[in-house]
Amino acid sequence: MDAPGAVNASEPTAFRGTIVALGGGGFSMSETGNSAIDDELLLMARRRTSADRGRSTSADVSGRGAASGLPRVCFVPTASGDSRDYIERFEAAFDGRAQTHVLSLFGQSPWDYQDPAMLLDMDLIYVGGGSTANLLSLWRRHGVDDLMRKAAAGGTILAGISAGANCWFDASSTDSFGPLAPLSDGLGFLRGSSCPHFHGEPGREESFLGWITDGSLPAPGIAIDDHAAVVYVDGVATSVMVESADAAAYVVDAGGSLRNLDEHGRFEASSQQG
């Protein structure tokens, strides 16, 4: 699904590691829980599992569903307020395919609060959607932001959908405050701005192009449709994954022009202009 070939959609940063930013899709938007993108994430996590099973642990990873050789996948549902339904859908979607773990900063029963240092023992961290602003605030309060950077540097794959994709960038388009608005205090692991659900929700495209053009959000803009994901390695976009024929990802320049990224990581001209 993902393919080699670096995409100049962002400048390299001091960040080291792999991030997969989903505009929408995955188990979160699947009636059956099945997702080709999630399948690919698990393949990436299994490669991570095979590469390094001997590192020291700082948390108990022998939880429910553990089985030898399965990748350790932690769901972080902070942006949804640790929605019980969301957590249960994650566990159902990954049951039997991974050792599933949940970081609940709200102490949601039966998962309860755990030391966020558990993230350092995971092969894949999957961040759910919801409020980007609330996620960033709570992560910083609990030190999750620093732990995410450390986990990635150690080889853990970071992935997230919607708010869970926005958080990695310098800035983003968010509905955390009701109406769509620019948010400029992201983690800065990835340069520029992000917009999830680009063609999936009313107003996303027009507002994002406008904010990039007038400087409210920094370029480059990365606009990601539902059922599409952009893969980053060491801060540089390398490829695009799609699980729907009409899904795509785009780079938006400072003038508001779109350039399409196909699933092989190549630029294509777009007829849409800001």
C-alpha positions in Angstrom: 0.0 0.0 0.0 2.7 2.5 1.0 5.4 2.9 -1.6 9.0 4.2 -1.6 9.9 7.6 -2.9 10.4 10.7 -0.8 7.9 13.5 -1.2 9.0 17.1 -0.7 5.8 17.9 1.3 7.7 19.0 4.3 11.1 20.1 5.5 13.1 17.7 7.7 12.8 18.4 11.4 14.8 17.4 14.5 12.1 14.7 15.0 13.2 11.1 14.4 10.8 8.3 13.8 7.8 7.2 11.8 4.4 8.9 11.8 1.3 7.9 9.9 -1.3 10.7 9.7 -4.9 9.6 8.8 -7.3 12.1 7.5 -10.1 9.7 8.3 -10.9 6.1 8.0 -9.4 3.2 9.8 -11.5 1.3 12.3 -12.9 4.6 13.5 -15.0 5.0 10.3 -15.6 1.3 9.5 -18.9 -0.3 10.2 -17.2 -3.7 10.4 -14.0 -2.6 12.0 -12.0 -3.7 9.0 -9.5 -1.3 7.4 -6.8 -1.7 4.8 -4.9 1.2 6.4 -5.1 -0.4 9.8 -3.9 -3.7 8.3 -0.8 -1.9 6.9 -0.2 -0.3 10.3 -0.2 -3.8 11.9 2.3 -5.0 9.2 4.6 -2.1 10.1 4.2 -2.9 13.8 5.0 -6.5 13.2 8.2 -5.5 11.5 9.0 -3.4 14.5 8.2 -6.4 16.8 10.6 -8.7 14.8 13.4 -6.1 14.8 13.5 -5.5 18.5 11.9 -7.7 21.1 14.7 -7.4 23.6 14.5 -3.8 24.8 13.9 -3.2 28.5 10.4 -2.4 29.7 9.1 0.2 32.1 5.5 -1.1 32.2 3.6 -4.4 32.4 2.8 -5.4 28.8 1.3 -8.8 29.7 -2.2 -7.5 29.6 -5.4 -8.9 28.2 -5.0 -10.5 24.8 -1.3 -10.9 25.0 0.3 -13.6 22.9 3.9 -14.2 22.0 5.0 -12.5 18.8 2.0 -10.2 18.5 2.8 -6.5 18.2 2.0 -4.3 21.1 -0.5 -1.6 20.1 -1.7 1.1 22.4 -4.8 3.2 21.7 -4.7 6.8 23.0 -8.3 8.1 23.1 -7.6 11.4 24.8 -9.2 13.5 22.2 -12.6 11.8 22.6 -12.5 12.1 26.4 -11.6 8.4 26.6 -14.9 7.3 25.0 -15.7 3.8 26.2 -17.4 3.0 22.9 -14.4 4.1 21.0 -12.0 2.1 23.1 -14.2 -1.0 22.8 -14.3 -0.6 19.0 -10.5 -0.4 19.0 -10.2 -3.6 21.0 -12.6 -5.4 18.8 -10.8 -4.3 15.6 -7.4 -5.4 16.8 -8.5 -8.5 18.8 -6.3 -11.5 18.1 -4.0 -9.4 15.9 -2.2 -7.5 18.6 -1.6 -7.1 22.3 -4.0 -4.3 22.9 -3.4 -1.6 25.5 -5.1 1.7 26.3 -3.7 4.9 27.8 -6.6 6.5 29.6 -5.6 9.9 31.0 -9.2 10.1 32.4 -8.8 6.9 34.3 -11.7 5.3 32.5 -12.7 1.9 34.1 -11.8 -0.9 33.5 -8.6 0.4 31.9 -7.9 2.9 34.6 -5.0 5.4 34.7 -1.5 4.1 34.0 1.8 5.7 33.9 2.2 7.2 30.4 5.7 5.8 30.3 3.9 2.6 29.1 4.1 4.2 25.7 7.8 3.4 25.5 7.1 -0.3 25.4 4.8 -0.2 22.4 5.4 -1.1 18.8 2.5 1.0 17.5 0.7 4.0 19.2 -2.7 4.7 17.6 -4.2 8.1 18.6 -7.9 8.5 18.2 -10.0 11.5 16.9 -11.9 14.1 18.8 -10.7 17.5 20.1 -7.2 18.5 19.0 -7.1 21.3 21.6 -8.1 19.1 24.5 -5.6 16.4 23.5 -2.7 18.8 23.3 -3.5 20.4 26.7 -3.8 17.0 28.5 -0.8 15.5 26.9 1.4 18.4 27.9 0.0 18.3 31.5 0.8 14.6 31.7 4.1 14.6 29.9 2.8 12.5 27.0 4.2 14.9 24.4 7.8 14.2 25.5 7.1 10.5 25.8 5.7 10.3 22.3 8.9 11.9 20.9 11.1 9.5 22.9 9.0 6.5 21.9 9.3 7.4 18.2 13.1 7.9 18.5 13.2 4.3 19.9 11.4 2.9 16.9 7.7 2.9 18.0 5.4 3.9 15.1 3.1 6.8 15.9 -0.2 6.9 14.1 -3.4 8.9 14.5 -6.7 9.9 12.9 -8.2 13.3 12.6 -7.2 15.1 15.9 -4.7 12.2 16.2 -3.2 13.3 12.9 -3.4 17.1 13.6 -1.4 16.9 16.8 1.9 16.0 15.2 2.1 19.2 13.1 3.0 22.8 13.9 -0.6 23.8 13.3 -3.9 22.5 12.0 -7.6 23.1 11.1 -9.8 22.0 13.9 -13.4 22.1 15.1 -12.3 21.9 18.8 -14.0 25.2 19.5 -17.2 24.5 17.5 -16.8 26.2 14.1 -13.7 25.3 12.1 -10.7 27.4 13.2 -6.9 27.5 12.9 -4.9 26.1 15.8 -1.3 27.0 16.0 0.2 25.2 19.0 0.7 21.6 17.7 3.6 19.4 18.8 5.7 20.5 15.9 7.0 17.0 15.1 6.0 17.7 11.5 6.4 21.0 9.8 3.5 23.0 8.4 -0.3 22.5 8.9 -2.7 19.7 8.6 -6.4 19.3 7.6 -8.1 16.0 8.1 -11.5 15.1 6.4 -10.4 17.4 3.6 -13.3 16.5 1.2 -15.3 14.7 3.8 -16.8 17.6 5.8 -18.3 20.8 4.7 -16.1 23.9 4.8 -12.8 22.0 5.4 -11.4 22.6 1.9 -12.3 26.3 1.6 -11.3 27.3 5.1 -7.9 25.5 5.0 -6.9 26.9 1.6 -7.9 30.4 2.9 -5.9 30.1 6.1 -2.8 28.9 4.3 -3.2 31.8 1.8 -3.6 34.5 4.4 -1.0 33.2 6.7 -3.3 32.1 9.5 -1.8 28.6 9.1 1.8 28.0 8.0 2.7 26.3 4.7 3.1 23.7 3.6 -0.4 22.5 4.2 -1.1 18.8 4.2 -4.7 18.1 3.4 -5.8 14.5 3.9 -9.1 12.9 2.8 -11.0 10.3 4.7 -9.6 6.8 4.0 -6.2 8.3 3.2 -3.0 8.5 5.2 0.4 10.2 4.7 3.5 8.3 6.0 6.4 10.4 7.4 9.9 9.2 8.2 12.1 11.6 10.2 9.8 14.5 9.5 9.6 14.0 5.7 6.5 12.7 3.9 7.5 9.5 2.0 4.3 8.0 0.7 0.5 7.9 0.8 -1.8 5.0 1.8 -5.4 4.9 0.6 -8.2 2.4 1.3 -10.8 4.0 -1.1 -10.5 4.7 -4.8 -11.5 8.4 -4.4 -9.3 9.1 -1.4 -6.2 11.3 -1.7 -3.8 13.6 0.0 -2.6 17.0 -1.1 0.1 19.5 -0.5 -1.1 23.2 -0.3 1.5 25.8 -1.0 1.6 29.4 0.4 -0.4 30.6 -2.5 -3.2 28.2 -1.8 -2.5 25.9 -4.8 -3.0 22.1 -4.4 -0.7 19.4 -5.5 -1.9 15.8 -5.3 0.1 13.1 -3.8 -0.8 9.7 -5.3 -0.4 6.5 -3.3 3.1 6.0 -4.8 4.2 9.3 -3.3 4.3 11.3 -6.5 3.1 14.8 -7.1 0.3 15.3 -9.6 -1.1 18.6 -10.9 -4.5 19.5 -9.5 -7.1 21.6 -11.1 -8.2 23.0 -7.8 -6.8 26.4 -6.9 -7.2 28.4 -3.7 
